[in-house]
Amino acid sequence: MNVKVVIFEDNAKLLEAFSILVNGLPGLELTGAYLNTRDIIPHLKKNTPDIVLMDIGISPINGIDATKLIIENYPDVKILIQTIFEDDDKVFAAICAGASGYVLKSYLPHALLASITELTTGGSPMSPTIAGKILKLFRDHFHKAKLVENYNLSKRETEILKYLVEGGSYKIVAQKCGIAFETVKTHIKRIYEKLHVASMSGAVAKAIREKLT
């Protein structure tokens, strides 16, 4: 049984090239090819695709918003974003919108069948450079989220912790922050509680190890 493919691409020459490519590959069936995303839902209803190749810069509905719309109406359809962009924000937005893969257009001609095969077997095809960006984006995002969830340090507490890491005493911290000595002690007690440590050395070690300041 052939995998049904629909293409949305606003460059006429690329749309023709991708259409020829899909039609020429075994196990694939091109059921629709469009230069814009106008009437996208009726098109999908008519063509019932398994895979959608989606240009991220298409209009009037851009590829990211179109991906959201498709997922809302046809959650089983796999969407492969094809783009010339390596922009971090677009990569992250496309994945969050529900795209199953994200590849550069220059990558597709020699890897289309492999990408679609990966999609149909539950994988998430990505160009090598995009895969590297995704790993970094999610690693950084997870790290930041983890810090907020686990420690929830206030701006003042983070500032005080920074001075402690730099070797400042309670008195020096009070002077730099422009607050009373007793207030510093109160803040540091809260820092210990949030970081789950019992001493200044423990707080400093954790701050350095987890880059909290």
N, C-alpha and C positions, 0 to 999 in steps of 0.2 A: 504493500500500500504506500503510495507516494506521500511525501510530506508537502502540504500545501503552503505556498509562500505568497505573501503580498508585499509589494515594495512601495514605500513613500519616499520620493527623492525629487528635489526641486530643480536639479540640473538635468536637462533633457538628454544630453549625451551620456551621462552616468546612468540615468534611468534605463536607457536603451542597452547600455553595456551590461548592467546588472541583470536585466531581463533575459538577454541572450545567454548570460552565464548560468542563470538558474535553469533555463530551459535546456541547456546542454549538459547538465549534471544528472547522473543517474539517481533515481529515487526522489527527485524533486519535481514539483508541479507548480508553475506560476499561475496563480488564479486572479491576480490583479496587479496593476502598476500605475501609480498616480503621481502627478507633478505637484500636488498640493494636498492639504489635509481637510479641505472643504468636504463636507458630507462623509467624514471618515467612518462614522458608525454605520450608516447605510451601506457603505462599501464593504465593511467587514461582515455585515449580516449577509450580504449577497455572496461573498467569496469564501466565507468560513475558513480562514487560514489557521494553520498550526503555528506558523512563524511569521512575524512581521519584521521586515528590514526597515528601520525608521531613521530618516535623516534628521539630525538634531536641529538643523537650522531651517527646516521647512516652515511654510506658513499656509494659511493664516493662524493655525494652531501649531506652535513650535513642538519639536520632538519630545521635549520633556513633558509638556502639558498633554500632548497627544498620548503619550505612554500612560499617564495617569488615567486618562479617559478610557483607553482600551482596557486597562486592568479592571477598572470599575465595572465595565460592561461585559468583558470577556476574560475573566481571571485565569483561564487555562491557556490563553494565547501567550506564546513566548515572544518577547520583543528584543531584537538585536539592534542596538543603536549603532549607526554608522556615521562617522564624523571626520572632519579634518582637524577638529579641536582637541588639544590635550589639556585644556583649562581645568584646574582642580575643581572649581565650583561646579562646572558643567558635569564633570565625571560623577561627583558626589550626588548632585541633584538627580541625574539620570538613574543611578542605582536606587536612590531613595524613592523615586517615582515608580519603581517596579520593573525596570529593565532587567533582562536576564543575561545580557552581555553588552559589551561596549568595545567596538573595534574601530580602528582608523580605516578610512576608505582605501588607503594605499595597501592595507593588509588584506582586504577582502578578495581581490581577484585570485590569489593563490591559496586562500584559506577558507573560502566560503563553505564548501562542502564539509570540511572539518568542523567549522564553527556551528553549522546547523546540526550536524551529527551530535556534537557535544551538547547543544541545547535540548535535543530530543531525548538524550539519555540523562538529563538532570544536571548537566554541567553549566558553567557560566563562562563562555569564551571571551577572552580579552586579548588585545594586542599586548605584546610584552611590556611596552612602555606604560600602557594604561594599567596593567596588572600591578606594576611597581607603585604607581600613584595610588591605586586603591588600597594596597597594603599599608602605605604610609598614612593615608587619610584616616583609615579605620583605626590604626594603631594610635595615632595622635588623638583622635576623637575618644577612643576608649580610655586612654590614659587620663585625659582631662575630665571625662565623666566620672571616672573612678575616684579622682581626687575630690570632686565636689560631693559625691555621694558619701564617701568614707569620712572626710574630715570637715568639710564645710567651714573652712577658716574665713573669718571676716577680713576685710581689707586691713584693718588695724592689726589684727592678729598675724596676718602674713607679713606686715611691715616689721612688727616686733620680732618675729621668727627670723627674718632676714638679718636683723641686727645681732641676734644671738649667734647665728651662723658665722657672722663676721667677727665674733669674739667679744661683743659688747657686754658690759656688766649691766645689772638692773639700773644703776645710776646713769650710765651712758645712754641706755635705751630711753630712760625718762627724759633726758635732756634732748635727744634727737627727735623724739616724738612730741615734745612739749607737753607732757602729762606728768602727773604726780607719781612719786615712787610707789605708793600703795596701789595706784591704778595699774602700773606695770605688773606688779605682783598678781593682781586679779586676772589680768589678761593672760599671763604666763600659766597660771593655774588652769585656765580654760583651754589653753593650747595643749597642755599635758593631757587633759581629759579627752580632747578631740583626737589627738594623735595616739592615744592609748599608750603613753609613756609615763615614767615616774620621775624623770630627772631632766636637767638641761642637756646633758650629754646625749640622752636618748632622743630628745626632741631634735637636737642638731644633727645627729646621725641620720634620723629618718628624713629630715628636710633635705640633706645632701643626697641621700640615696634615691629619694623619689622626686627630687627637683621641685620642691614645694615653694621655693622663693625665686 
